[in-house]
Amino acid sequence: MERARPLLGTIVRVFVGGVAAAVAHRYIDAGFATIAELHALMSFQEVGSDVSRLNREAAREAVTVSWHTYQVVRLALQMSAASCGLFDITTAARLVDDGQLPRPVDAPAPHPAASWRDIELIEPDRIRFHRPLWIDLSGIAKGYAVDRAIERMANANDDESLIARVNAGGDLRVHGPWRDRALLRVPHHPPEQLPVIEIADGSLASSGAAPASLQPTQSAARGSHLNGRTRERVDSMQFVSVVAPLCAVADALTKVVLADASASIEILNQYRAAAFLFHARDGWRTLGCSD
């Protein structure tokens, strides 16, 4: 049984098997409910979300947020520290300047030198900014929502018969006694040679994609993703898929690999992840754990 809904700025598909049809529908409903809840909490655009409240208020005082938002920001800061800032959720100001995100309503202008180091976590559920800044969790929250949806369905099942997959626009996680296959739709790649990744009880996230009209010789073209350390756009001729135990980790690591492939190897190994990186000029590379 599979159903699809528009959520998280993409089409989310939830598949369930190994159980009766009525049970499968209940699990799918629970998966979508989980994703919708997290979308409302971590949306950059919705004025009532935790992210919007943080961008408006956290530079003045600590803001109480949901447990989920706190955990996502905690993981994001861990990824920032491990990657020496290649992944940084405080790049939102550059995305606003470039027209990719709307300007936050009533939020103070961000300090030009603000970074992830200016975010303080105050146990158990408060967050404070030491300088005005804007965060955007879209580079990690989609993967986190996939994880939570899978875990909610798995925790509701009393035996090991359940098989499930949640796919949020290419960020996916597979659960249960089966192997799933994902076709990597890579720009500038011969269609008849598109690679397939087989996943069992794991996650896959992909990032990249230059405009279809862009030619492989245009290696200086810039893509939509940012290097968190330099705030510059990464080479748009790249595409990467990361396989990891958790989809939130795989989601964040795609941005690290696109920003600096060589520097990403250590953090990929740290998180037991493997990256499959394609460049229109140089072809394929495998980075990190390959088992």
GIWORA-V145464 format. One record per helix or strand of 3 or more residues. SS is the DSSP state (~ for helix, > for strand). FROM is the first residue (numbers start at 1). LEN is the number of residues. If there is no record, write none. Layout:
ss from len
SS FROM LEN
SS FROM LEN
This chain:
ss from len
> 2 6
> 10 8
~ 21 22
~ 50 8
~ 67 16
~ 92 6
~ 116 3
> 119 4
> 126 4
~ 141 15
> 163 6
> 171 5
> 180 4
~ 191 3
> 196 4
> 203 6
> 222 5
> 233 3
> 238 7
~ 247 13
~ 261 10
> 274 6
> 283 6
